[in-house]
Amino acid sequence: MFLTTAELLPQHHAQRQQVLQIMAAAEAKSHRRLLEMNQQVLANLDRIITTLQEDPRASSEQVTDAS
């Protein structure tokens, strides 16, 4: 089970930035598989961040599966 709260938004944003950097480097080096894997991670982070920003009281159970 994945648990998070709005208090952890700064960490989620930081992780999102790291994932974007990884993706940019992967694209520059034509590492397609690494890019594909991190696209899913980015989508999950975006979903988590959006949910927590819309309703800071949202529990992780309201966030769609992040796996």
N, CA, C, O and CB atoms as a CASP TS submission, in Angstrom:
PFRMAT TS
TARGET T0000
AUTHOR 0000-0000-0000
METHOD Language model
MODEL 1
PARENT N/A
ATOM      1  N   MET     1       0.838  -1.167   0.000  1.00  0.00           N
ATOM      2  CA  MET     1       0.000   0.000   0.000  1.00  0.00           C
ATOM      3  C   MET     1       0.891   1.240   0.000  1.00  0.00           C
ATOM      4  O   MET     1       1.902   1.291   0.700  1.00  0.00           O
ATOM      5  CB  MET     1      -0.958  -0.008   1.212  1.00  0.00           C
ATOM      6  N   PHE     2       0.511   2.215  -0.777  1.00  0.00           N
ATOM      7  CA  PHE     2       1.255   3.457  -0.887  1.00  0.00           C
ATOM      8  C   PHE     2       0.504   4.541  -0.131  1.00  0.00           C
ATOM      9  O   PHE     2      -0.670   4.792  -0.402  1.00  0.00           O
ATOM     10  CB  PHE     2       1.468   3.856  -2.373  1.00  0.00           C
ATOM     11  N   LEU     3       1.179   5.187   0.817  1.00  0.00           N
ATOM     12  CA  LEU     3       0.564   6.254   1.599  1.00  0.00           C
ATOM     13  C   LEU     3       1.312   7.558   1.396  1.00  0.00           C
ATOM     14  O   LEU     3       2.542   7.579   1.361  1.00  0.00           O
ATOM     15  CB  LEU     3       0.530   5.888   3.086  1.00  0.00           C
ATOM     16  N   THR     4       0.563   8.645   1.263  1.00  0.00           N
ATOM     17  CA  THR     4       1.183   9.956   1.169  1.00  0.00           C
ATOM     18  C   THR     4       0.182  11.005   1.631  1.00  0.00           C
ATOM     19  O   THR     4      -1.017  10.741   1.728  1.00  0.00           O
ATOM     20  CB  THR     4       1.666  10.245  -0.277  1.00  0.00           C
ATOM     21  N   THR     5       0.689  12.191   1.911  1.00  0.00           N
ATOM     22  CA  THR     5      -0.162  13.302   2.327  1.00  0.00           C
ATOM     23  C   THR     5       0.324  14.571   1.642  1.00  0.00           C
ATOM     24  O   THR     5       1.392  14.593   1.031  1.00  0.00           O
ATOM     25  CB  THR     5      -0.157  13.469   3.876  1.00  0.00           C
ATOM     26  N   ALA     6      -0.468  15.615   1.753  1.00  0.00           N
ATOM     27  CA  ALA     6      -0.100  16.903   1.155  1.00  0.00           C
ATOM     28  C   ALA     6       1.190  17.452   1.768  1.00  0.00           C
ATOM     29  O   ALA     6       1.891  18.239   1.132  1.00  0.00           O
ATOM     30  CB  ALA     6      -1.240  17.918   1.334  1.00  0.00           C
ATOM     31  N   GLU     7       1.501  17.046   2.982  1.00  0.00           N
ATOM     32  CA  GLU     7       2.747  17.497   3.618  1.00  0.00           C
ATOM     33  C   GLU     7       3.974  17.061   2.823  1.00  0.00           C
ATOM     34  O   GLU     7       5.037  17.672   2.926  1.00  0.00           O
ATOM     35  CB  GLU     7       2.839  16.958   5.049  1.00  0.00           C
ATOM     36  N   LEU     8       3.824  16.010   2.035  1.00  0.00           N
ATOM     37  CA  LEU     8       4.950  15.482   1.263  1.00  0.00           C
ATOM     38  C   LEU     8       4.995  16.018  -0.169  1.00  0.00           C
ATOM     39  O   LEU     8       5.791  15.544  -0.980  1.00  0.00           O
ATOM     40  CB  LEU     8       4.884  13.973   1.233  1.00  0.00           C
ATOM     41  N   LEU     9       4.157  16.993  -0.483  1.00  0.00           N
ATOM     42  CA  LEU     9       4.161  17.562  -1.831  1.00  0.00           C
ATOM     43  C   LEU     9       5.539  18.062  -2.268  1.00  0.00           C
ATOM     44  O   LEU     9       5.923  17.820  -3.412  1.00  0.00           O
ATOM     45  CB  LEU     9       3.170  18.695  -1.904  1.00  0.00           C
ATOM     46  N   PRO    10       6.298  18.747  -1.413  1.00  0.00           N
ATOM     47  CA  PRO    10       7.632  19.192  -1.858  1.00  0.00           C
ATOM     48  C   PRO    10       8.527  18.024  -2.310  1.00  0.00           C
ATOM     49  O   PRO    10       9.272  18.152  -3.281  1.00  0.00           O
ATOM     50  CB  PRO    10       8.327  19.958  -0.726  1.00  0.00           C
ATOM     51  N   GLN    11       8.451  16.906  -1.614  1.00  0.00           N
ATOM     52  CA  GLN    11       9.245  15.742  -2.002  1.00  0.00           C
ATOM     53  C   GLN    11       8.743  15.151  -3.316  1.00  0.00           C
ATOM     54  O   GLN    11       9.539  14.709  -4.144  1.00  0.00           O
ATOM     55  CB  GLN    11       9.210  14.679  -0.898  1.00  0.00           C
ATOM     56  N   HIS    12       7.432  15.142  -3.505  1.00  0.00           N
ATOM     57  CA  HIS    12       6.875  14.632  -4.762  1.00  0.00           C
ATOM     58  C   HIS    12       7.298  15.523  -5.935  1.00  0.00           C
ATOM     59  O   HIS    12       7.632  15.030  -7.012  1.00  0.00           O
ATOM     60  CB  HIS    12       5.328  14.550  -4.679  1.00  0.00           C
ATOM     61  N   HIS    13       7.280  16.833  -5.711  1.00  0.00           N
ATOM     62  CA  HIS    13       7.718  17.759  -6.757  1.00  0.00           C
ATOM     63  C   HIS    13       9.209  17.567  -7.067  1.00  0.00           C
ATOM     64  O   HIS    13       9.611  17.590  -8.230  1.00  0.00           O
ATOM     65  CB  HIS    13       7.445  19.218  -6.330  1.00  0.00           C
ATOM     66  N   ALA    14      10.010  17.381  -6.042  1.00  0.00           N
ATOM     67  CA  ALA    14      11.448  17.160  -6.243  1.00  0.00           C
ATOM     68  C   ALA    14      11.693  15.864  -7.008  1.00  0.00           C
ATOM     69  O   ALA    14      12.535  15.818  -7.905  1.00  0.00           O
ATOM     70  CB  ALA    14      12.186  17.122  -4.890  1.00  0.00           C
ATOM     71  N   GLN    15      10.966  14.824  -6.657  1.00  0.00           N
ATOM     72  CA  GLN    15      11.119  13.553  -7.363  1.00  0.00           C
ATOM     73  C   GLN    15      10.695  13.708  -8.818  1.00  0.00           C
ATOM     74  O   GLN    15      11.316  13.138  -9.715  1.00  0.00           O
ATOM     75  CB  GLN    15      10.294  12.443  -6.677  1.00  0.00           C
ATOM     76  N   ARG    16       9.633  14.482  -9.052  1.00  0.00           N
ATOM     77  CA  ARG    16       9.176  14.716 -10.425  1.00  0.00           C
ATOM     78  C   ARG    16      10.272  15.398 -11.245  1.00  0.00           C
ATOM     79  O   ARG    16      10.505  15.033 -12.398  1.00  0.00           O
ATOM     80  CB  ARG    16       7.890  15.575 -10.430  1.00  0.00           C
ATOM     81  N   GLN    17      10.941  16.385 -10.653  1.00  0.00           N
ATOM     82  CA  GLN    17      12.039  17.070 -11.349  1.00  0.00           C
ATOM     83  C   GLN    17      13.177  16.102 -11.668  1.00  0.00           C
ATOM     84  O   GLN    17      13.759  16.159 -12.751  1.00  0.00           O
ATOM     85  CB  GLN    17      12.567  18.240 -10.497  1.00  0.00           C
ATOM     86  N   GLN    18      13.491  15.220 -10.731  1.00  0.00           N
ATOM     87  CA  GLN    18      14.545  14.230 -10.967  1.00  0.00           C
ATOM     88  C   GLN    18      14.171  13.291 -12.106  1.00  0.00           C
ATOM     89  O   GLN    18      15.008  12.950 -12.941  1.00  0.00           O
ATOM     90  CB  GLN    18      14.819  13.424  -9.692  1.00  0.00           C
ATOM     91  N   VAL    19      12.918  12.880 -12.133  1.00  0.00           N
ATOM     92  CA  VAL    19      12.453  11.981 -13.188  1.00  0.00           C
ATOM     93  C   VAL    19      12.539  12.688 -14.542  1.00  0.00           C
ATOM     94  O   VAL    19      12.932  12.074 -15.534  1.00  0.00           O
ATOM     95  CB  VAL    19      10.998  11.509 -12.908  1.00  0.00           C
ATOM     96  N   LEU    20      12.177  13.963 -14.591  1.00  0.00           N
ATOM     97  CA  LEU    20      12.279  14.714 -15.845  1.00  0.00           C
ATOM     98  C   LEU    20      13.732  14.807 -16.317  1.00  0.00           C
ATOM     99  O   LEU    20      14.000  14.723 -17.516  1.00  0.00           O
ATOM    100  CB  LEU    20      11.691  16.125 -15.670  1.00  0.00           C
ATOM    101  N   GLN    21      14.658  14.976 -15.392  1.00  0.00           N
ATOM    102  CA  GLN    21      16.078  15.025 -15.750  1.00  0.00           C
ATOM    103  C   GLN    21      16.554  13.676 -16.276  1.00  0.00           C
ATOM    104  O   GLN    21      17.293  13.612 -17.259  1.00  0.00           O
ATOM    105  CB  GLN    21      16.923  15.447 -14.538  1.00  0.00           C
ATOM    106  N   ILE    22      16.135  12.617 -15.629  1.00  0.00           N
ATOM    107  CA  ILE    22      16.486  11.263 -16.092  1.00  0.00           C
ATOM    108  C   ILE    22      15.942  11.035 -17.492  1.00  0.00           C
ATOM    109  O   ILE    22      16.632  10.495 -18.357  1.00  0.00           O
ATOM    110  CB  ILE    22      15.936  10.183 -15.123  1.00  0.00           C
ATOM    111  N   MET    23      14.700  11.452 -17.708  1.00  0.00           N
ATOM    112  CA  MET    23      14.074  11.264 -19.016  1.00  0.00           C
ATOM    113  C   MET    23      14.787  12.061 -20.102  1.00  0.00           C
ATOM    114  O   MET    23      14.971  11.571 -21.216  1.00  0.00           O
ATOM    115  CB  MET    23      12.606  11.666 -18.960  1.00  0.00           C
ATOM    116  N   ALA    24      15.186  13.279 -19.782  1.00  0.00           N
ATOM    117  CA  ALA    24      15.897  14.107 -20.758  1.00  0.00           C
ATOM    118  C   ALA    24      17.239  13.466 -21.129  1.00  0.00           C
ATOM    119  O   ALA    24      17.617  13.434 -22.300  1.00  0.00           O
ATOM    120  CB  ALA    24      16.119  15.533 -20.200  1.00  0.00           C
ATOM    121  N   ALA    25      17.945  12.964 -20.130  1.00  0.00           N
ATOM    122  CA  ALA    25      19.230  12.307 -20.394  1.00  0.00           C
ATOM    123  C   ALA    25      19.026  11.028 -21.189  1.00  0.00           C
ATOM    124  O   ALA    25      19.808  10.731 -22.091  1.00  0.00           O
ATOM    125  CB  ALA    25      19.964  12.000 -19.077  1.00  0.00           C
ATOM    126  N   ALA    26      17.995  10.274 -20.870  1.00  0.00           N
ATOM    127  CA  ALA    26      17.709   9.033 -21.587  1.00  0.00           C
ATOM    128  C   ALA    26      17.366   9.320 -23.041  1.00  0.00           C
ATOM    129  O   ALA    26      17.797   8.605 -23.946  1.00  0.00           O
ATOM    130  CB  ALA    26      16.560   8.272 -20.913  1.00  0.00           C
ATOM    131  N   GLU    27      16.592  10.367 -23.252  1.00  0.00           N
ATOM    132  CA  GLU    27      16.227  10.726 -24.627  1.00  0.00           C
ATOM    133  C   GLU    27      17.455  11.176 -25.415  1.00  0.00           C
ATOM    134  O   GLU    27      17.609  10.823 -26.584  1.00  0.00           O
ATOM    135  CB  GLU    27      15.159  11.839 -24.629  1.00  0.00           C
ATOM    136  N   ALA    28      18.319  11.947 -24.782  1.00  0.00           N
ATOM    137  CA  ALA    28      19.525  12.432 -25.452  1.00  0.00           C
ATOM    138  C   ALA    28      20.452  11.287 -25.851  1.00  0.00           C
ATOM    139  O   ALA    28      21.173  11.379 -26.844  1.00  0.00           O
ATOM    140  CB  ALA    28      20.269  13.409 -24.551  1.00  0.00           C
ATOM    141  N   LYS    29      20.427  10.209 -25.070  1.00  0.00           N
ATOM    142  CA  LYS    29      21.296   9.064 -25.339  1.00  0.00           C
ATOM    143  C   LYS    29      20.565   7.929 -26.060  1.00  0.00           C
ATOM    144  O   LYS    29      21.100   6.833 -26.227  1.00  0.00           O
ATOM    145  CB  LYS    29      21.881   8.547 -24.039  1.00  0.00           C
ATOM    146  N   SER    30      19.336   8.216 -26.482  1.00  0.00           N
ATOM    147  CA  SER    30      18.510   7.229 -27.195  1.00  0.00           C
ATOM    148  C   SER    30      18.282   5.957 -26.382  1.00  0.00           C
ATOM    149  O   SER    30      18.248   4.858 -26.936  1.00  0.00           O
ATOM    150  CB  SER    30      19.160   6.870 -28.522  1.00  0.00           C
ATOM    151  N   HIS    31      18.128   6.106 -25.090  1.00  0.00           N
ATOM    152  CA  HIS    31      17.813   4.971 -24.217  1.00  0.00           C
ATOM    153  C   HIS    31      16.294   4.880 -24.080  1.00  0.00           C
ATOM    154  O   HIS    31      15.708   5.322 -23.092  1.00  0.00           O
ATOM    155  CB  HIS    31      18.500   5.123 -22.806  1.00  0.00           C
ATOM    156  N   ARG    32      15.688   4.299 -25.095  1.00  0.00           N
ATOM    157  CA  ARG    32      14.242   4.272 -25.199  1.00  0.00           C
ATOM    158  C   ARG    32      13.576   3.555 -24.024  1.00  0.00           C
ATOM    159  O   ARG    32      12.566   4.030 -23.504  1.00  0.00           O
ATOM    160  CB  ARG    32      13.842   3.615 -26.487  1.00  0.00           C
ATOM    161  N   ARG    33      14.124   2.431 -23.608  1.00  0.00           N
ATOM    162  CA  ARG    33      13.506   1.667 -22.523  1.00  0.00           C
ATOM    163  C   ARG    33      13.514   2.455 -21.212  1.00  0.00           C
ATOM    164  O   ARG    33      12.520   2.452 -20.485  1.00  0.00           O
ATOM    165  CB  ARG    33      14.232   0.330 -22.336  1.00  0.00           C
ATOM    166  N   LEU    34      14.611   3.119 -20.908  1.00  0.00           N
ATOM    167  CA  LEU    34      14.694   3.947 -19.705  1.00  0.00           C
ATOM    168  C   LEU    34      13.671   5.085 -19.772  1.00  0.00           C
ATOM    169  O   LEU    34      13.038   5.420 -18.770  1.00  0.00           O
ATOM    170  CB  LEU    34      16.124   4.515 -19.535  1.00  0.00           C
ATOM    171  N   LEU    35      13.519   5.660 -20.936  1.00  0.00           N
ATOM    172  CA  LEU    35      12.538   6.717 -21.140  1.00  0.00           C
ATOM    173  C   LEU    35      11.119   6.183 -20.906  1.00  0.00           C
ATOM    174  O   LEU    35      10.317   6.817 -20.220  1.00  0.00           O
ATOM    175  CB  LEU    35      12.666   7.304 -22.561  1.00  0.00           C
ATOM    176  N   GLU    36      10.823   5.033 -21.470  1.00  0.00           N
ATOM    177  CA  GLU    36       9.492   4.433 -21.315  1.00  0.00           C
ATOM    178  C   GLU    36       9.179   4.120 -19.847  1.00  0.00           C
ATOM    179  O   GLU    36       8.076   4.390 -19.372  1.00  0.00           O
ATOM    180  CB  GLU    36       9.391   3.151 -22.154  1.00  0.00           C
ATOM    181  N   MET    37      10.144   3.556 -19.144  1.00  0.00           N
ATOM    182  CA  MET    37       9.930   3.201 -17.740  1.00  0.00           C
ATOM    183  C   MET    37       9.631   4.445 -16.902  1.00  0.00           C
ATOM    184  O   MET    37       8.776   4.412 -16.017  1.00  0.00           O
ATOM    185  CB  MET    37      11.163   2.466 -17.178  1.00  0.00           C
ATOM    186  N   ASN    38      10.322   5.517 -17.179  1.00  0.00           N
ATOM    187  CA  ASN    38      10.147   6.728 -16.390  1.00  0.00           C
ATOM    188  C   ASN    38       8.911   7.522 -16.795  1.00  0.00           C
ATOM    189  O   ASN    38       8.450   8.368 -16.029  1.00  0.00           O
ATOM    190  CB  ASN    38      11.368   7.598 -16.514  1.00  0.00           C
ATOM    191  N   GLN    39       8.369   7.269 -17.972  1.00  0.00           N
ATOM    192  CA  GLN    39       7.107   7.906 -18.351  1.00  0.00           C
ATOM    193  C   GLN    39       5.990   7.448 -17.418  1.00  0.00           C
ATOM    194  O   GLN    39       5.129   8.243 -17.040  1.00  0.00           O
ATOM    195  CB  GLN    39       6.750   7.582 -19.823  1.00  0.00           C
ATOM    196  N   GLN    40       6.001   6.185 -17.052  1.00  0.00           N
ATOM    197  CA  GLN    40       4.991   5.674 -16.116  1.00  0.00           C
ATOM    198  C   GLN    40       5.187   6.276 -14.728  1.00  0.00           C
ATOM    199  O   GLN    40       4.215   6.626 -14.059  1.00  0.00           O
ATOM    200  CB  GLN    40       5.054   4.134 -16.039  1.00  0.00           C
ATOM    201  N   VAL    41       6.433   6.395 -14.298  1.00  0.00           N
ATOM    202  CA  VAL    41       6.723   7.011 -13.002  1.00  0.00           C
ATOM    203  C   VAL    41       6.232   8.463 -13.007  1.00  0.00           C
ATOM    204  O   VAL    41       5.625   8.919 -12.038  1.00  0.00           O
ATOM    205  CB  VAL    41       8.252   6.946 -12.685  1.00  0.00           C
ATOM    206  N   LEU    42       6.494   9.183 -14.096  1.00  0.00           N
ATOM    207  CA  LEU    42       6.060  10.574 -14.218  1.00  0.00           C
ATOM    208  C   LEU    42       4.537  10.670 -14.168  1.00  0.00           C
ATOM    209  O   LEU    42       3.992  11.541 -13.491  1.00  0.00           O
ATOM    210  CB  LEU    42       6.589  11.190 -15.525  1.00  0.00           C
ATOM    211  N   ALA    43       3.860   9.793 -14.870  1.00  0.00           N
ATOM    212  CA  ALA    43       2.389   9.797 -14.863  1.00  0.00           C
ATOM    213  C   ALA    43       1.854   9.554 -13.449  1.00  0.00           C
ATOM    214  O   ALA    43       0.898  10.204 -13.026  1.00  0.00           O
ATOM    215  CB  ALA    43       1.839   8.719 -15.834  1.00  0.00           C
ATOM    216  N   ASN    44       2.463   8.631 -12.728  1.00  0.00           N
ATOM    217  CA  ASN    44       2.036   8.349 -11.350  1.00  0.00           C
ATOM    218  C   ASN    44       2.266   9.562 -10.449  1.00  0.00           C
ATOM    219  O   ASN    44       1.398   9.925  -9.655  1.00  0.00           O
ATOM    220  CB  ASN    44       2.792   7.123 -10.790  1.00  0.00           C
ATOM    221  N   LEU    45       3.422  10.179 -10.574  1.00  0.00           N
ATOM    222  CA  LEU    45       3.712  11.364  -9.767  1.00  0.00           C
ATOM    223  C   LEU    45       2.748  12.497 -10.091  1.00  0.00           C
ATOM    224  O   LEU    45       2.272  13.186  -9.189  1.00  0.00           O
ATOM    225  CB  LEU    45       5.155  11.824  -9.990  1.00  0.00           C
ATOM    226  N   ASP    46       2.461  12.692 -11.364  1.00  0.00           N
ATOM    227  CA  ASP    46       1.520  13.736 -11.755  1.00  0.00           C
ATOM    228  C   ASP    46       0.144  13.492 -11.153  1.00  0.00           C
ATOM    229  O   ASP    46      -0.519  14.424 -10.698  1.00  0.00           O
ATOM    230  CB  ASP    46       1.418  13.817 -13.274  1.00  0.00           C
ATOM    231  N   ARG    47      -0.274  12.244 -11.156  1.00  0.00           N
ATOM    232  CA  ARG    47      -1.585  11.885 -10.596  1.00  0.00           C
ATOM    233  C   ARG    47      -1.602  12.137  -9.081  1.00  0.00           C
ATOM    234  O   ARG    47      -2.574  12.674  -8.549  1.00  0.00           O
ATOM    235  CB  ARG    47      -1.921  10.393 -10.901  1.00  0.00           C
ATOM    236  N   ILE    48      -0.540  11.753  -8.403  1.00  0.00           N
ATOM    237  CA  ILE    48      -0.432  11.958  -6.953  1.00  0.00           C
ATOM    238  C   ILE    48      -0.433  13.451  -6.630  1.00  0.00           C
ATOM    239  O   ILE    48      -1.187  13.903  -5.768  1.00  0.00           O
ATOM    240  CB  ILE    48       0.853  11.288  -6.397  1.00  0.00           C
ATOM    241  N   ILE    49       0.398  14.204  -7.313  1.00  0.00           N
ATOM    242  CA  ILE    49       0.523  15.641  -7.061  1.00  0.00           C
ATOM    243  C   ILE    49      -0.803  16.345  -7.322  1.00  0.00           C
ATOM    244  O   ILE    49      -1.242  17.160  -6.510  1.00  0.00           O
ATOM    245  CB  ILE    49       1.632  16.252  -7.940  1.00  0.00           C
ATOM    246  N   THR    50      -1.435  16.041  -8.434  1.00  0.00           N
ATOM    247  CA  THR    50      -2.712  16.673  -8.769  1.00  0.00           C
ATOM    248  C   THR    50      -3.762  16.377  -7.714  1.00  0.00           C
ATOM    249  O   THR    50      -4.478  17.277  -7.275  1.00  0.00           O
ATOM    250  CB  THR    50      -3.200  16.204 -10.136  1.00  0.00           C
ATOM    251  N   THR    51      -3.856  15.130  -7.310  1.00  0.00           N
ATOM    252  CA  THR    51      -4.850  14.744  -6.307  1.00  0.00           C
ATOM    253  C   THR    51      -4.616  15.463  -4.984  1.00  0.00           C
ATOM    254  O   THR    51      -5.559  15.962  -4.369  1.00  0.00           O
ATOM    255  CB  THR    51      -4.822  13.234  -6.088  1.00  0.00           C
ATOM    256  N   LEU    52      -3.371  15.515  -4.552  1.00  0.00           N
ATOM    257  CA  LEU    52      -3.067  16.158  -3.274  1.00  0.00           C
ATOM    258  C   LEU    52      -3.235  17.669  -3.337  1.00  0.00           C
ATOM    259  O   LEU    52      -3.604  18.291  -2.340  1.00  0.00           O
ATOM    260  CB  LEU    52      -1.654  15.820  -2.845  1.00  0.00           C
ATOM    261  N   GLN    53      -2.971  18.267  -4.491  1.00  0.00           N
ATOM    262  CA  GLN    53      -3.158  19.712  -4.616  1.00  0.00           C
ATOM    263  C   GLN    53      -4.633  20.082  -4.666  1.00  0.00           C
ATOM    264  O   GLN    53      -5.036  21.124  -4.149  1.00  0.00           O
ATOM    265  CB  GLN    53      -2.452  20.232  -5.863  1.00  0.00           C
ATOM    266  N   GLU    54      -5.435  19.230  -5.286  1.00  0.00           N
ATOM    267  CA  GLU    54      -6.866  19.499  -5.376  1.00  0.00           C
ATOM    268  C   GLU    54      -7.555  19.322  -4.029  1.00  0.00           C
ATOM    269  O   GLU    54      -8.477  20.068  -3.700  1.00  0.00           O
ATOM    270  CB  GLU    54      -7.508  18.589  -6.411  1.00  0.00           C
ATOM    271  N   ASP    55      -7.116  18.341  -3.253  1.00  0.00           N
ATOM    272  CA  ASP    55      -7.706  18.069  -1.939  1.00  0.00           C
ATOM    273  C   ASP    55      -6.606  17.633  -0.990  1.00  0.00           C
ATOM    274  O   ASP    55      -6.287  16.446  -0.918  1.00  0.00           O
ATOM    275  CB  ASP    55      -8.820  16.981  -2.031  1.00  0.00           C
ATOM    276  N   PRO    56      -6.021  18.574  -0.261  1.00  0.00           N
ATOM    277  CA  PRO    56      -4.912  18.240   0.650  1.00  0.00           C
ATOM    278  C   PRO    56      -5.277  17.195   1.695  1.00  0.00           C
ATOM    279  O   PRO    56      -4.390  16.582   2.289  1.00  0.00           O
ATOM    280  CB  PRO    56      -4.437  19.485   1.350  1.00  0.00           C
ATOM    281  N   ARG    57      -6.566  16.982   1.927  1.00  0.00           N
ATOM    282  CA  ARG    57      -7.000  15.975   2.890  1.00  0.00           C
ATOM    283  C   ARG    57      -7.091  14.594   2.264  1.00  0.00           C
ATOM    284  O   ARG    57      -7.375  13.615   2.954  1.00  0.00           O
ATOM    285  CB  ARG    57      -8.340  16.360   3.480  1.00  0.00           C
ATOM    286  N   ALA    58      -6.849  14.508   0.952  1.00  0.00           N
ATOM    287  CA  ALA    58      -6.972  13.231   0.253  1.00  0.00           C
ATOM    288  C   ALA    58      -5.978  12.227   0.815  1.00  0.00           C
ATOM    289  O   ALA    58      -4.820  12.555   1.076  1.00  0.00           O
ATOM    290  CB  ALA    58      -6.752  13.414  -1.261  1.00  0.00           C
ATOM    291  N   SER    59      -6.437  11.028   0.991  1.00  0.00           N
ATOM    292  CA  SER    59      -5.535   9.955   1.423  1.00  0.00           C
ATOM    293  C   SER    59      -5.008   9.257   0.194  1.00  0.00           C
ATOM    294  O   SER    59      -5.523   9.444  -0.909  1.00  0.00           O
ATOM    295  CB  SER    59      -6.252   8.944   2.371  1.00  0.00           C
ATOM    296  N   SER    60      -4.004   8.470   0.378  1.00  0.00           N
ATOM    297  CA  SER    60      -3.431   7.739  -0.743  1.00  0.00           C
ATOM    298  C   SER    60      -4.445   6.787  -1.353  1.00  0.00           C
ATOM    299  O   SER    60      -4.329   6.426  -2.524  1.00  0.00           O
ATOM    300  CB  SER    60      -2.196   6.972  -0.302  1.00  0.00           C
ATOM    301  N   GLU    61      -5.433   6.379  -0.577  1.00  0.00           N
ATOM    302  CA  GLU    61      -6.433   5.472  -1.097  1.00  0.00           C
ATOM    303  C   GLU    61      -7.301   6.139  -2.153  1.00  0.00           C
ATOM    304  O   GLU    61      -7.920   5.457  -2.971  1.00  0.00           O
ATOM    305  CB  GLU    61      -7.292   4.949   0.027  1.00  0.00           C
ATOM    306  N   GLN    62      -7.352   7.476  -2.142  1.00  0.00           N
ATOM    307  CA  GLN    62      -8.106   8.200  -3.154  1.00  0.00           C
ATOM    308  C   GLN    62      -7.267   8.427  -4.413  1.00  0.00           C
ATOM    309  O   GLN    62      -7.807   8.734  -5.475  1.00  0.00           O
ATOM    310  CB  GLN    62      -8.590   9.537  -2.594  1.00  0.00           C
ATOM    311  N   VAL    63      -5.967   8.277  -4.293  1.00  0.00           N
ATOM    312  CA  VAL    63      -5.067   8.394  -5.433  1.00  0.00           C
ATOM    313  C   VAL    63      -5.074   7.073  -6.151  1.00  0.00           C
ATOM    314  O   VAL    63      -4.964   6.022  -5.520  1.00  0.00           O
ATOM    315  CB  VAL    63      -3.627   8.793  -5.000  1.00  0.00           C
ATOM    316  N   THR    64      -5.200   7.107  -7.458  1.00  0.00           N
ATOM    317  CA  THR    64      -5.213   5.848  -8.188  1.00  0.00           C
ATOM    318  C   THR    64      -3.897   5.122  -7.996  1.00  0.00           C
ATOM    319  O   THR    64      -2.876   5.747  -7.708  1.00  0.00           O
ATOM    320  CB  THR    64      -5.481   6.083  -9.678  1.00  0.00           C
ATOM    321  N   ASP    65      -3.913   3.834  -8.149  1.00  0.00           N
ATOM    322  CA  ASP    65      -2.763   2.963  -7.909  1.00  0.00           C
ATOM    323  C   ASP    65      -1.497   3.549  -8.498  1.00  0.00           C
ATOM    324  O   ASP    65      -1.442   3.854  -9.689  1.00  0.00           O
ATOM    325  CB  ASP    65      -3.012   1.580  -8.491  1.00  0.00           C
ATOM    326  N   ALA    66      -0.487   3.705  -7.672  1.00  0.00           N
ATOM    327  CA  ALA    66       0.780   4.305  -8.100  1.00  0.00           C
ATOM    328  C   ALA    66       1.807   3.269  -8.478  1.00  0.00           C
ATOM    329  O   ALA    66       2.983   3.602  -8.626  1.00  0.00           O
ATOM    330  CB  ALA    66       1.335   5.183  -7.016  1.00  0.00           C
ATOM    331  N   SER    67       1.409   2.030  -8.638  1.00  0.00           N
ATOM    332  CA  SER    67       2.391   1.012  -8.989  1.00  0.00           C
ATOM    333  C   SER    67       2.536   0.887 -10.486  1.00  0.00           C
ATOM    334  O   SER    67       3.325   0.072 -10.964  1.00  0.00           O
ATOM    335  CB  SER    67       2.008  -0.325  -8.393  1.00  0.00           C
TER
END
